[in-house]
């Protein structure tokens, strides 16, 4: 009899411990006596007795105990087959089109280079035709599927990114994409800096039913204008505020993103007050969230996810509540934990891939004819999975498999890790940047973030289970 290695334990109070089975998704609260017996089983010092028959049967049924390693591995393989089937239902359902990599801002923390932003090549009609034909083909194939689950989970979306997708020079490209998406019944997400919303007002209003927009505001005027700077050195705060007002008026769904690091965290309360003063938090079409600034160079100004979660919980104790200004934190680890630690969600999904880039659900097209899977490297001619032109799309089989088949079963470092099914193997781009190998993982901040998250919901857990 062996105890699974996929078990995590967290103290809730002096008498109770939360145990989590990361493979089966089981959550259980145990007393100190049960905890002691589980430790004895783990250490090989437990002596079986008839009084523990019910406990042993429960531990087996909950996936904590197995007769031997082979039994556990067989169970994991069954889960893996099921997980693979579920993943197949959502393959190729997220397409990102970058009309240009040019941008009118020079944000201080942008992961794209200024050289890239100065390149104002706009995607050609022929290139766009190739992309739209491919998307239409995929959508039609999905809709022909007999499997009802595929129809439900395999919903296709198109995102517009860049650079800045809503530059005035991109108008005809954006117009054509919106018309295509409307005809096909596909949602369009536009990630914009918000400086040209008024120029696009008529077009956005026309297609408002299929559009969702993301705009970034990093603080009050003093803070924001030091971070999100125009190419001429001036700030963008006033125009972006006007754009948000415009979206409220047009009733277009919009996410207000706040990129957080150590340089603006202390002023977050000022931005929250601004949002209240502008009454954006009362608008039904606006949702506000925070996200950590990414920097794989280990810059001292960035937060790990556990650090950010701690800070936001301190500054926004009402985080996520219906009356809260800040609705959520958007980041790879915390996003997953929002679902995994949701006490009302019975089916806990595995996370064997870190993000969309390695799950096979993201394809990104840039005007230089490159296809990638991750926004961090889009347009940089780095780790592309294919190319495209006016004649067609050409996937590199080796590179596509390298990205889309990366999971915790393939990555050597992850195979014996107890966090593997809730981590996903860490960021693939960070692995490449730091170790020059997509399968030489850089561990995510899952262990510390999970501890912080559970500490923040201890009372909810105890109340939920009547302890």
Long-range contacts (C-beta under 8 A, 24 or more apart in sequence): 1-41, 1-56, 1-65, 1-66, 1-67, 2-41, 2-65, 2-66, 2-67, 2-68, 2-69, 2-72, 3-38, 3-41, 3-42, 3-64, 3-65, 4-63, 4-64, 4-65, 4-66, 4-72, 5-416, 5-418, 6-418, 6-420, 6-421, 7-64, 7-418, 8-418, 8-419, 8-450, 9-35, 10-451, 10-454, 12-458, 12-461, 12-462, 12-467, 13-458, 13-462, 13-467, 16-462, 16-467, 18-454, 18-461, 19-64, 21-62, 21-63, 21-64, 22-418, 22-419, 22-420, 22-421, 22-422, 23-63, 23-75, 23-76, 23-79, 23-421, 24-62, 24-63, 24-79, 24-348, 25-340, 25-347, 25-348, 25-349, 26-62, 26-63, 26-64, 27-343, 28-62, 29-461, 29-462, 29-465, 29-467, 38-64, 41-65, 79-350, 80-352, 80-409, 83-350, 83-352, 86-149, 86-153, 86-349, 87-353, 87-359, 87-360, 89-147, 89-149, 89-150, 89-153, 89-154, 90-153, 90-154, 90-359, 90-361, 91-154, 91-360, 91-361, 92-138, 92-360, 92-361, 92-363, 93-142, 93-154, 93-155, 93-156, 93-157, 93-361, 94-156, 94-157, 94-159, 94-356, 94-361, 94-362, 94-363, 95-131, 95-135, 95-156, 95-157, 95-158, 95-159, 95-363, 95-364, 95-365, 96-158, 96-159, 96-160, 96-161, 96-362, 96-363, 96-364, 96-365, 96-375, 96-378, 97-123, 97-128, 97-131, 97-158, 97-159, 97-160, 97-161, 97-165, 97-177, 97-364, 97-365, 98-123, 98-160, 98-161, 98-162, 98-163, 98-165, 98-364, 98-365, 98-366, 98-367, 98-378, 98-379, 99-123, 99-160, 99-162, 99-163, 99-165, 99-167, 99-170, 99-173, 99-174, 99-177, 99-367, 100-162, 100-163, 100-164, 100-165, 100-167, 100-169, 100-170, 100-367, 101-162, 101-163, 101-366, 101-367, 101-368, 101-378, 101-379, 102-162, 102-163, 102-164, 102-167, 102-169, 103-162, 103-163, 103-164, 103-167, 103-193, 104-164, 104-167, 104-193, 104-195, 104-230, 104-231, 105-164, 105-193, 105-195, 105-228, 105-229, 105-230, 105-231, 105-236, 106-229, 106-230, 106-231, 107-193, 107-227, 107-228, 107-229, 108-226, 108-227, 108-228, 108-229, 109-227, 109-259, 109-261, 109-293, 109-295, 111-294, 111-376, 112-163, 112-379, 116-163, 116-379, 116-380, 117-163, 117-231, 120-167, 120-169, 121-367, 121-368, 122-169, 122-170, 122-173, 122-367, 123-173, 123-365, 123-367, 124-367, 124-390, 126-389, 126-390, 127-365, 127-367, 127-369, 127-388, 127-389, 127-390, 128-173, 128-176, 128-177, 129-390, 130-388, 130-389, 130-390, 130-391, 130-392, 130-393, 131-365, 131-388, 131-393, 132-176, 132-177, 132-180, 134-388, 134-393, 135-184, 135-186, 136-180, 136-184, 139-184, 139-186, 155-187, 156-186, 156-187, 157-186, 157-187, 157-188, 157-189, 158-186, 158-187, 158-188, 158-189, 159-188, 159-189, 159-190, 159-191, 160-188, 160-189, 160-190, 160-191, 160-192, 161-191, 161-364, 161-375, 161-378, 162-191, 163-379, 164-192, 164-193, 164-195, 164-196, 165-190, 165-191, 165-192, 166-190, 166-192, 166-196, 166-197, 166-199, 166-200, 167-196, 168-196, 168-199, 171-199, 171-200, 171-203, 174-200, 174-203, 175-203, 178-203, 178-206, 178-207, 178-210, 178-211, 179-207, 181-207, 181-210, 182-207, 182-210, 185-210, 186-210, 187-211, 187-212, 188-212, 189-213, 189-214, 190-214, 193-228, 193-236, 193-240, 194-236, 194-239, 194-240, 194-243, 194-244, 195-230, 195-236, 195-239, 195-240, 195-243, 197-242, 197-243, 197-246, 197-247, 198-242, 198-243, 198-246, 201-246, 201-250, 204-250, 204-252, 205-250, 205-252, 208-250, 208-251, 208-252, 211-252, 211-253, 212-252, 212-253, 212-254, 212-255, 213-247, 213-252, 213-253, 213-254, 213-255, 214-254, 214-255, 214-257, 215-240, 215-243, 215-244, 215-247, 215-254, 215-255, 215-256, 215-257, 216-240, 216-256, 216-257, 216-258, 216-259, 217-241, 217-244, 217-256, 217-257, 217-258, 217-271, 218-258, 218-259, 218-264, 218-271, 219-258, 219-264, 219-267, 219-268, 219-270, 219-271, 220-267, 220-270, 220-271, 220-274, 222-267, 223-264, 223-267, 223-270, 223-271, 227-259, 227-263, 227-264, 241-278, 244-278, 244-280, 244-286, 245-278, 247-285, 247-286, 248-280, 248-283, 248-285, 248-286, 251-285, 252-285, 253-285, 254-285, 254-286, 254-287, 255-286, 255-287, 255-288, 255-289, 256-280, 256-286, 256-287, 256-288, 256-289, 257-288, 257-289, 257-290, 257-291, 257-330, 258-288, 258-289, 258-290, 258-291, 258-326, 259-290, 259-291, 259-292, 259-293, 260-290, 260-291, 260-292, 260-293, 260-303, 260-308, 260-311, 260-312, 261-292, 261-293, 261-301, 261-302, 261-303, 262-300, 262-301, 262-302, 262-303, 263-301, 265-303, 265-311, 265-315, 268-315, 268-316, 269-315, 272-316, 272-325, 272-326, 275-325, 276-325, 281-325, 287-327, 288-325, 288-326, 288-327, 289-326, 289-327, 289-328, 289-329, 289-330, 290-326, 290-328, 290-329, 290-330, 291-329, 291-330, 291-331, 292-329, 292-331, 294-376, 296-427, 296-429, 296-430, 296-433, 296-434, 304-445, 304-448, 304-449, 305-331, 305-332, 305-333, 305-334, 305-444, 305-445, 305-449, 306-445, 306-448, 306-449, 306-451, 306-452, 308-334, 309-334, 309-449, 309-452, 309-453, 309-456, 310-452, 313-452, 313-456, 332-424, 332-427, 332-444, 333-423, 333-444, 333-445, 333-446, 333-449, 334-449, 334-453, 336-422, 336-424, 337-422, 337-449, 337-450, 337-453, 340-422, 341-453, 341-454, 341-457, 343-457, 343-460, 343-461, 343-464, 350-421, 350-422, 351-421, 351-422, 351-423, 351-424, 352-407, 352-408, 352-409, 352-420, 352-421, 352-424, 352-425, 353-406, 353-407, 353-424, 353-425, 354-423, 354-424, 354-425, 354-426, 354-427, 354-428, 354-444, 355-424, 355-427, 355-428, 357-403, 357-428, 357-429, 358-403, 358-404, 358-406, 358-407, 358-424, 358-425, 358-428, 359-404, 360-404, 371-395, 373-403, 373-404, 374-428, 374-429, 376-429, 377-429, 383-429, 383-432, 383-438, 402-438, 403-428, 403-438, 406-438, 406-439, 410-439, 411-439, 411-441, 412-439, 413-440, 413-441, 413-443, 414-441, 419-446, 419-447, 419-450, 422-446, 422-450
